[in-house]
Amino acid sequence: MDWTREELLVAINLYCRIPFGRIHVGNPEIIQLAEKLGRTPGSISYKLANFASLDPSLDRRGATNVSKLDREVWNEFFEDWDRMIYESERKTAELLGGKEAVEESTDIEWQEGETRETTVQARVNQAFFRKMVLSNYEEKCCITGLANPYLLVASHIVPWSRDSRNRLNPMNGLCLNALHDRAFDRGLITVNPNYEVMVSSQVNHDLFEKYEGRRLSLPQRFVPDPAFLEFHRNEIFVQ
């Protein structure tokens, strides 16, 4: 049975938010999606492997039986994060029967000139960016290794306000604990081209200095884009 565009969107959504090492038939989320789509877990995991073969952030490649529609939907998703994440979240919520991801809560506040839909989309997309980044780093701070999700932040390398096109690009994200996220945001730490921590001369504390020169724990996919890191070093970092 051929895959539809809507089914592929839901599958890409799942590909982005589960750890790469858990793309297998025993994953409960893959089993659940298979049941909802009327497919086997094997067919879902194989489709995710097809996406891996299209993923430029991976050094290795997955399956190669990629259809024309697979490629079209993948390119559409990765060229327009803002629109496609929201659409895929809505499709996933409809399919799985959960409304919390897109529920238009009455307590949402929005700024003058914005519509409720715009505000809801921004909230949904920000939540998905967090899911992608934390999942990508297996819910561990890439500097310290701290593994408490309540203390972890999906930190933007290029700030949200400085690059609208890559706000939701997972290669523009680092999983950091709240303290080091704050320091990164303020330019007190950065990352060199070898993915090693650099500490500003403005910081004089062991909580930061002991990580000077330590290499980040890098994910298997969506490795931070060197161009984004260069921007942070040049525009945000305080020497």
Disulfide bonds with the S-S distance in Angstrom:
none
